[in-house]
Amino acid sequence: MPHQNLLLGLDIGTTNIKCLAIDPTGKIAAQADQRTPLSYPKPGWTDFEPEPIWQAACRTLRELISKLGSPGKIRGIAVSGVAESLFPIDSNGEPVASAIAWFDLRTTGEYAWLCERIGYERLFQVTGLNPDPMFGLCKVLWLKNRNPQAFARAKRWLHMADYIAYRLSGVPATDPSLACRTLAYNLAKRTWAAELIKDAGVDPGSFPPVLRSGTPLGPVTAAAASATNLPADCVVCVGIHDQLSGTFAVSGLAKEVLTDSLGTSGTLLAIAEKPKFSRTLPEHGLAQGAVWIDEPMVYLTGGLFTAGAAIEWFQRQLGGNADFATLTAEAENTQYAVPLFLPHLVRSLTPFPDAQAAGAFVGLRATTTRAAMFRAVLEGIAFEARAIIEAMETIAGQPRPAEIVTIGIPMQNRLLAQIKADTFGSVLKISPIREAVALGVALAAGIGTGIFANGSEAASVARRQEIAIEPDPEQVKRLDARYQVYRELFQQLQPANHQLARMSRGTE
């Protein structure tokens, strides 16, 4: 029997493009994924090329639809994705350049120019963000400086999710959760910061309309229907930033819930009462942004650049490519003579943002085993999460969450979850939803097509029974003592890390 009233969520991630189809009860009817194509034009540079990204999205959709067999009625689709990576398109909708990856920091010169031209304080007071080279406006200026011909042709700047939605519908648009990651969005007024954008030498009209997540854009175009096998009457809806999409799926953006999302990076996110424009937030790596599903809301977030990436790094470089299960089994039986690990393999974010921070094992001895080192990696990730929660409370005045829910495939590992519960000293709930981001954006499509009356109804359909992890009192004491040592290491190692960074650049 054909499925009826299916909703599709397409997630354009850094590593994979994933899609799932759900019915109105939240049951998953089919899933598909493809690797996200990346290009590396120069050492240290990473780009998303528009056509390979589009083709991978099309393959993912075709695979999913083929798995449905008789697809029945696909009512709608919405797209989520990473922020800070923008495709420029011309007046005909054709891309004129690739998108710089969100983690690519080649835009440090543009960032410095913005801070001098606009001023750090104005950038922060308007956008609520700690100005940083990764944000979209810096990447717009990079194209202006490095490829002025392409910049002159660029009439719209679209995040990757918005670009795919545009290719599907022919309508350019974005939502607040993506718009607020450009360094060009007025957080208090909930609109583009037109004067700031003009002062940066960019046309404010080149940024797309900002609409509520789930807003219907229209049916798929004939060309998109042919490329994807989507039915011609499938409605394309405005999507959402991947972090907010996953949060919506597991918590419904409830104010009392803090979500701990662990993927390549790690993000802790809580809904806040209102924007805060105190410099103490960016000075400690806390960020804020906007989201709009039922009502406009503000969120507070802190992050770790390399969370799951630190685990993968250990597997690849020190773990003999052993799988996660093997390393975990070894680490479960190792609690003593464990070194400390700082997981700053790219840079540090919250609570001490530092582009020159570096990772480190501290306390290695001749008797240190692979198992002890891997456990140290897991503990380091947990310690960073605790530091973020403490910064939210002490720096931003965020109430202690009544509930902490984790999402992300690595969190399906009980050892990592137990270490986090013991580090936090509180119950930790593991969401069983493995593809929370794609699910969350499918729910947005459900709102846009009228399957769900609002976000509350959609979230109630999605939420699953979580697994509760209770803290072990003995381990709480042990890890608290280790955390007190850990929290001092960043500043103790900072001078050496900065000196090493200067040496590697040949400036010392």
C-alpha positions as CSV (number, residue, x, y, z in Angstrom):
1,M,0.0,0.0,0.0
2,P,1.5,3.4,-0.9
3,H,2.5,5.7,1.8
4,Q,0.3,8.8,2.2
5,N,1.2,12.4,3.1
6,L,4.9,11.8,3.3
7,L,7.3,14.6,4.4
8,L,10.9,14.7,3.4
9,G,13.8,16.2,5.3
10,L,17.0,16.8,3.4
11,D,20.2,17.6,5.4
12,I,23.2,19.0,3.7
13,G,26.0,18.2,6.1
14,T,29.8,18.6,6.1
15,T,30.4,14.8,5.7
16,N,27.1,13.4,4.4
17,I,23.9,14.5,2.7
18,K,21.0,12.6,4.4
19,C,17.4,12.4,3.6
20,L,14.5,10.7,5.3
21,A,10.8,10.4,4.7
22,I,8.3,10.4,7.5
23,D,4.5,9.9,7.7
24,P,2.2,12.1,9.8
25,T,2.8,9.9,12.9
26,G,6.6,10.5,12.7
27,K,7.3,7.0,11.5
28,I,10.3,6.9,9.2
29,A,9.3,5.4,5.8
30,A,12.7,5.4,4.2
31,Q,16.2,6.9,4.5
32,A,19.1,7.5,2.1
33,D,22.5,9.3,2.2
34,Q,25.4,10.2,0.0
35,R,28.9,11.5,0.9
36,T,29.1,15.3,0.7
37,P,31.5,16.2,-2.1
38,L,34.3,18.6,-1.1
39,S,37.1,20.2,-3.0
40,Y,40.5,21.4,-1.9
41,P,41.7,24.2,-4.2
42,K,44.8,24.9,-2.0
43,P,46.4,23.3,1.1
44,G,44.3,24.3,4.1
45,W,41.3,25.4,1.9
46,T,38.0,23.6,1.6
47,D,35.2,24.4,-0.8
48,F,31.7,23.2,-1.5
49,E,31.2,23.2,-5.3
50,P,27.6,24.0,-6.3
51,E,27.0,21.5,-9.0
52,P,28.5,18.5,-7.2
53,I,26.5,19.4,-4.1
54,W,23.3,19.6,-6.2
55,Q,24.0,16.4,-8.0
56,A,24.7,14.6,-4.7
57,A,21.4,15.9,-3.3
58,C,19.6,14.7,-6.4
59,R,21.1,11.2,-6.0
60,T,20.1,11.1,-2.4
61,L,16.5,12.0,-3.2
62,R,16.3,9.5,-6.1
63,E,17.7,6.8,-3.8
64,L,15.2,7.6,-1.1
65,I,12.2,7.6,-3.6
66,S,13.3,4.3,-5.1
67,K,13.3,2.8,-1.6
68,L,9.8,3.9,-1.1
69,G,8.7,1.7,-4.0
70,S,5.4,3.2,-4.7
71,P,6.0,6.6,-3.2
72,G,2.3,7.6,-2.9
73,K,1.9,11.1,-1.8
74,I,5.0,13.2,-1.0
75,R,3.4,16.3,0.3
76,G,6.5,18.5,1.1
77,I,10.2,18.8,1.5
78,A,12.5,21.2,3.5
79,V,16.2,21.4,3.6
80,S,18.6,21.9,6.5
81,G,22.3,22.4,6.4
82,V,25.5,23.9,7.8
83,A,25.7,27.6,8.2
84,E,28.5,30.1,7.2
85,S,28.9,28.6,3.7
86,L,27.3,30.8,1.0
87,F,26.8,30.2,-2.7
88,P,26.7,33.4,-4.8
89,I,24.2,33.2,-7.7
90,D,23.7,35.5,-10.7
91,S,20.6,37.1,-12.0
92,N,19.8,33.9,-13.9
93,G,20.1,31.8,-10.8
94,E,23.5,30.3,-11.9
95,P,26.2,30.0,-9.3
96,V,29.3,32.2,-10.0
97,A,31.7,30.6,-7.4
98,S,32.0,27.9,-4.9
99,A,31.1,28.2,-1.2
100,I,34.0,28.4,1.3
101,A,33.5,25.7,4.0
102,W,32.3,26.9,7.4
103,F,35.5,25.8,9.1
104,D,37.9,27.3,6.4
105,L,39.6,30.4,8.0
106,R,41.2,31.8,4.9
107,T,39.1,35.0,5.5
108,T,41.2,36.3,8.4
109,G,42.1,39.4,6.4
110,E,38.5,40.2,5.6
111,Y,37.6,39.7,9.2
112,A,40.4,42.2,10.3
113,W,39.2,44.7,7.7
114,L,35.6,44.4,8.9
115,C,36.6,45.0,12.5
116,E,38.6,48.1,11.5
117,R,36.0,49.4,9.1
118,I,32.8,48.7,11.0
119,G,34.2,48.2,14.4
120,Y,34.1,45.2,16.7
121,E,31.6,46.8,19.1
122,R,29.1,47.7,16.4
123,L,29.3,44.3,14.8
124,F,28.6,42.7,18.1
125,Q,25.9,45.1,19.2
126,V,24.0,44.7,15.9
127,T,24.4,40.9,15.2
128,G,24.9,39.6,18.8
129,L,27.8,37.5,17.4
130,N,31.4,37.5,18.4
131,P,32.9,38.6,15.1
132,D,34.9,35.8,13.5
133,P,36.5,35.0,10.2
134,M,34.1,32.0,9.7
135,F,31.0,34.1,9.4
136,G,29.3,34.6,6.0
137,L,30.0,38.3,5.5
138,C,33.7,37.7,5.7
139,K,33.4,35.1,2.9
140,V,31.4,37.5,0.8
141,L,34.2,40.0,1.1
142,W,36.8,37.4,0.3
143,L,35.2,36.8,-3.1
144,K,35.0,40.6,-3.6
145,N,38.7,40.9,-2.9
146,R,39.9,37.8,-4.7
147,N,37.5,37.5,-7.6
148,P,35.9,40.9,-8.3
149,Q,34.4,39.7,-11.6
150,A,32.4,36.9,-9.9
151,F,31.4,39.2,-7.0
152,A,30.0,41.7,-9.5
153,R,27.8,39.0,-11.0
154,A,26.6,37.8,-7.6
155,K,23.0,39.0,-7.1
156,R,22.1,36.6,-4.3
157,W,24.0,34.9,-1.4
158,L,22.4,31.6,-0.4
159,H,23.4,29.2,2.4
160,M,23.8,25.6,1.1
161,A,20.4,24.5,2.4
162,D,18.8,27.6,0.8
163,Y,20.6,27.0,-2.4
164,I,19.3,23.4,-2.7
165,A,15.8,24.7,-1.8
166,Y,16.2,27.3,-4.5
167,R,17.2,24.7,-7.1
168,L,14.1,22.7,-6.1
169,S,11.6,25.6,-6.1
170,G,13.2,28.5,-8.0
171,V,12.5,30.8,-5.0
172,P,15.4,32.3,-3.0
173,A,14.8,32.6,0.8
174,T,16.3,31.8,4.1
175,D,15.3,31.6,7.7
176,P,16.5,33.4,10.8
177,S,18.6,30.5,12.1
178,L,20.8,30.6,9.0
179,A,20.6,34.4,8.4
180,C,21.9,35.1,11.9
181,R,25.2,33.3,11.1
182,T,26.2,35.7,8.4
183,L,27.4,38.6,10.6
184,A,24.9,40.7,8.6
185,Y,21.6,40.1,10.5
186,N,20.2,42.4,13.2
187,L,19.4,40.1,16.0
188,A,17.2,42.5,18.0
189,K,15.2,43.8,14.9
190,R,15.1,40.3,13.3
191,T,16.0,41.6,9.8
192,W,19.0,42.1,7.7
193,A,21.4,44.8,9.0
194,A,21.1,46.9,5.9
195,E,23.3,49.9,7.0
196,L,26.0,47.6,8.3
197,I,26.0,45.6,5.0
198,K,26.2,48.8,3.0
199,D,29.1,50.0,5.1
200,A,30.9,46.8,4.4
201,G,30.6,47.5,0.6
202,V,28.0,44.9,-0.1
203,D,24.5,45.3,-1.5
204,P,21.9,44.5,1.2
205,G,19.5,43.4,-1.5
206,S,21.8,40.5,-2.3
207,F,20.7,38.7,0.8
208,P,17.4,36.7,0.4
209,P,14.1,37.3,2.2
210,V,14.1,35.9,5.8
211,L,11.0,33.8,6.4
212,R,9.7,31.5,9.1
213,S,11.0,27.9,8.9
214,G,8.3,25.9,7.2
215,T,7.0,28.7,5.0
216,P,5.9,27.2,1.7
217,L,8.0,28.4,-1.2
218,G,6.0,26.6,-3.9
219,P,6.0,23.3,-5.8
220,V,9.2,21.8,-7.2
221,T,10.1,23.0,-10.7
222,A,9.8,20.8,-13.7
223,A,13.6,20.6,-13.9
224,A,13.9,19.7,-10.3
225,A,11.2,17.1,-10.5
226,S,13.0,15.5,-13.4
227,A,16.4,15.5,-11.6
228,T,15.1,14.2,-8.3
229,N,12.0,12.1,-9.2
230,L,10.0,14.2,-6.7
231,P,6.3,14.6,-7.8
232,A,5.4,17.9,-9.4
233,D,3.1,18.9,-6.7
234,C,5.6,18.4,-3.8
235,V,5.8,21.7,-1.9
236,V,9.2,23.0,-1.0
237,C,9.4,24.8,2.4
238,V,11.9,27.0,4.1
239,G,14.4,25.0,6.1
240,I,16.5,25.6,9.1
241,H,20.1,25.5,10.4
242,D,21.2,22.0,11.1
243,Q,21.9,22.6,14.8
244,L,18.4,24.1,15.4
245,S,16.8,21.4,13.3
246,G,18.1,18.6,15.5
247,T,17.2,20.6,18.6
248,F,13.7,21.0,17.4
249,A,13.3,17.3,16.7
250,V,14.4,16.2,20.2
251,S,13.1,19.0,22.4
252,G,10.6,21.1,20.5
253,L,12.8,24.1,21.4
254,A,11.5,23.8,25.0
255,K,13.0,26.5,27.2
256,E,13.8,24.1,30.1
257,V,15.8,21.7,27.9
258,L,19.5,22.0,27.0
259,T,20.6,19.9,24.0
260,D,24.1,18.5,23.7
261,S,24.7,17.8,20.1
262,L,27.8,15.8,19.2
263,G,28.9,15.4,15.6
264,T,32.1,16.5,14.0
265,S,31.9,19.4,16.3
266,G,30.1,19.7,19.6
267,T,27.3,22.2,20.4
268,L,25.3,22.9,23.6
269,L,22.2,24.9,23.0
270,A,19.5,26.4,25.2
271,I,16.6,28.8,24.4
272,A,17.1,32.2,26.0
273,E,14.7,34.8,27.2
274,K,16.1,37.6,25.0
275,P,19.3,38.7,23.3
276,K,22.2,39.8,25.5
277,F,24.6,42.4,24.3
278,S,27.2,42.2,27.0
279,R,30.8,41.8,25.7
280,T,31.4,39.1,28.3
281,L,29.5,36.6,26.1
282,P,31.8,36.7,23.0
283,E,34.8,37.1,25.3
284,H,34.0,33.6,26.6
285,G,33.0,32.1,23.3
286,L,29.2,32.1,23.9
287,A,27.1,32.8,20.8
288,Q,23.5,33.6,20.3
289,G,21.1,33.5,17.4
290,A,17.6,33.5,16.1
291,V,15.1,30.8,15.3
292,W,11.5,31.1,14.2
293,I,9.1,28.1,14.0
294,D,6.0,29.0,16.1
295,E,7.3,32.3,17.4
296,P,10.5,34.2,17.1
297,M,13.0,33.0,19.7
298,V,16.6,33.6,20.7
299,Y,19.0,30.8,21.6
300,L,22.3,30.7,23.4
301,T,25.0,28.3,22.4
302,G,28.6,27.3,23.2
303,G,30.7,24.9,21.2
304,L,33.8,22.7,20.8
305,F,35.3,22.7,17.3
306,T,36.6,19.1,17.4
307,A,34.3,16.7,19.3
308,G,33.5,13.7,17.2
309,A,36.4,14.8,15.1
310,A,38.8,14.3,18.1
311,I,37.5,10.7,18.4
312,E,38.1,10.1,14.7
313,W,41.5,11.7,14.9
314,F,42.5,9.3,17.7
315,Q,41.2,6.3,15.8
316,R,43.1,7.3,12.7
317,Q,46.4,8.5,14.2
318,L,46.8,6.6,17.5
319,G,44.2,3.9,17.6
320,G,45.4,1.8,14.8
321,N,42.1,2.4,13.0
322,A,40.4,0.3,15.6
323,D,36.6,0.8,15.5
324,F,34.8,2.8,18.2
325,A,33.4,-0.3,19.9
326,T,36.8,-1.8,20.3
327,L,38.4,1.3,21.7
328,T,35.4,1.8,24.0
329,A,35.6,-1.7,25.4
330,E,39.2,-1.2,26.2
331,A,38.6,2.2,27.8
332,E,35.7,0.9,30.0
333,N,38.1,-1.1,32.1
334,T,40.6,1.8,32.5
335,Q,40.0,4.4,35.1
336,Y,43.4,5.0,36.6
337,A,46.7,6.5,35.2
338,V,44.5,8.2,32.7
339,P,46.1,11.4,31.2
340,L,44.2,14.6,30.6
341,F,43.3,15.6,27.0
342,L,42.6,19.0,25.6
343,P,40.5,18.4,22.4
344,H,41.5,21.7,20.8
345,L,42.7,20.2,17.5
346,V,41.7,23.2,15.4
347,R,41.1,26.0,17.9
348,S,39.2,26.5,21.1
349,L,35.8,28.1,21.4
350,T,33.9,28.2,24.7
351,P,34.7,29.4,27.3
352,F,38.2,30.6,26.1
353,P,38.1,31.3,22.4
354,D,41.6,31.2,20.9
355,A,42.5,30.5,17.3
356,Q,46.0,29.5,18.4
357,A,44.9,26.9,21.0
358,A,46.1,23.4,20.4
359,G,45.3,19.9,21.6
360,A,47.4,18.1,24.2
361,F,47.8,15.0,26.3
362,V,49.1,15.9,29.8
363,G,50.3,13.3,32.2
364,L,51.7,10.7,29.8
365,R,53.9,8.0,31.3
366,A,55.7,4.9,30.0
367,T,52.8,2.8,31.4
368,T,50.1,4.8,29.6
369,T,48.0,2.6,27.4
370,R,46.0,3.2,24.3
371,A,42.9,2.5,26.4
372,A,43.8,5.2,28.9
373,M,44.5,7.7,26.1
374,F,41.2,7.0,24.5
375,R,39.4,7.4,27.8
376,A,41.2,10.7,28.2
377,V,39.8,11.8,24.8
378,L,36.2,11.0,25.9
379,E,36.8,12.8,29.2
380,G,38.2,15.8,27.5
381,I,35.1,16.1,25.4
382,A,32.9,15.8,28.5
383,F,35.0,18.4,30.4
384,E,34.6,20.9,27.6
385,A,30.8,20.4,27.7
386,R,30.8,21.0,31.4
387,A,32.8,24.2,30.9
388,I,30.3,25.4,28.4
389,I,27.3,24.8,30.7
390,E,29.1,26.6,33.5
391,A,29.8,29.6,31.2
392,M,26.2,29.7,30.2
393,E,25.2,30.0,33.8
394,T,27.9,32.3,35.2
395,I,28.5,34.5,32.2
396,A,25.1,34.7,30.5
397,G,22.9,34.1,33.5
398,Q,21.2,31.2,31.8
399,P,19.2,29.1,34.4
400,R,20.5,25.6,35.0
401,P,18.6,23.3,32.7
402,A,16.0,21.1,34.1
403,E,16.9,18.5,31.5
404,I,19.9,17.7,29.3
405,V,19.3,15.7,26.2
406,T,22.1,14.5,23.9
407,I,21.9,13.9,20.2
408,G,24.4,12.6,17.7
409,I,25.6,9.1,16.8
410,P,28.6,9.1,19.1
411,M,26.3,9.6,22.0
412,Q,24.7,6.2,21.3
413,N,27.9,5.0,23.0
414,R,27.0,4.3,26.7
415,L,30.6,4.9,28.0
416,L,30.7,8.4,26.5
417,A,27.2,9.1,27.8
418,Q,28.1,7.8,31.3
419,I,31.3,9.9,31.4
420,K,29.2,13.0,30.5
421,A,26.6,12.2,33.2
422,D,29.3,11.7,35.8
423,T,31.0,14.9,34.6
424,F,27.8,17.0,34.8
425,G,26.7,15.3,38.0
426,S,23.2,15.0,36.8
427,V,20.9,12.7,34.8
428,L,21.7,12.7,31.1
429,K,19.0,11.7,28.6
430,I,20.1,10.1,25.3
431,S,17.7,10.7,22.4
432,P,17.3,7.5,20.4
433,I,16.7,9.6,17.2
434,R,19.8,9.0,15.1
435,E,18.9,11.4,12.3
436,A,17.5,14.3,14.3
437,V,18.5,17.0,11.9
438,A,16.8,15.4,8.9
439,L,13.8,14.6,11.1
440,G,13.5,18.2,12.4
441,V,13.5,19.7,8.9
442,A,10.9,17.2,7.7
443,L,8.7,18.4,10.6
444,A,9.2,21.9,9.2
445,A,7.9,20.7,5.9
446,G,4.9,19.2,7.8
447,I,4.1,22.6,9.2
448,G,4.4,24.3,5.8
449,T,2.1,21.8,4.2
450,G,-0.5,21.9,6.9
451,I,0.1,18.3,8.1
452,F,0.9,19.8,11.5
453,A,-0.9,22.9,12.9
454,N,2.3,24.2,14.5
455,G,5.7,23.4,15.9
456,S,4.4,22.1,19.2
457,E,2.2,19.5,17.4
458,A,5.1,18.5,15.1
459,A,7.5,18.1,18.0
460,S,5.1,16.0,19.9
461,V,5.0,13.6,17.0
462,A,8.7,13.4,16.8
463,R,9.8,13.0,20.4
464,R,10.9,9.5,21.4
465,Q,11.4,7.9,24.8
466,E,14.9,8.8,25.9
467,I,17.4,6.6,27.7
468,A,18.2,8.1,31.1
469,I,21.8,7.8,32.3
470,E,22.2,8.2,36.1
471,P,25.5,9.6,37.4
472,D,27.7,7.3,39.5
473,P,28.5,9.1,42.8
474,E,32.0,7.7,43.0
475,Q,32.8,8.7,39.4
476,V,31.3,12.1,40.0
477,K,33.9,12.7,42.7
478,R,36.7,11.3,40.6
479,L,35.9,13.3,37.5
480,D,35.2,16.5,39.4
481,A,38.7,16.3,40.9
482,R,40.1,15.7,37.4
483,Y,38.0,18.6,36.0
484,Q,39.5,21.0,38.5
485,V,42.9,20.3,37.1
486,Y,41.7,20.3,33.5
487,R,40.1,23.7,33.7
488,E,43.5,25.3,34.5
489,L,45.4,23.6,31.7
490,F,44.1,25.9,28.9
491,Q,45.6,29.1,30.4
492,Q,48.7,27.2,31.6
493,L,49.5,26.0,28.1
494,Q,48.4,29.1,26.2
495,P,51.8,30.9,26.1
496,A,53.5,27.8,24.7
497,N,50.7,27.3,22.1
498,H,51.0,30.9,20.9
499,Q,54.8,30.6,20.7
500,L,54.6,27.4,18.7
501,A,52.0,29.0,16.4
502,R,54.4,31.9,15.7
503,M,57.2,29.4,15.1
504,S,55.1,27.4,12.6
505,R,54.3,30.6,10.7
506,G,58.0,31.5,10.6
507,T,57.5,34.7,12.5
508,E,59.8,33.8,15.3
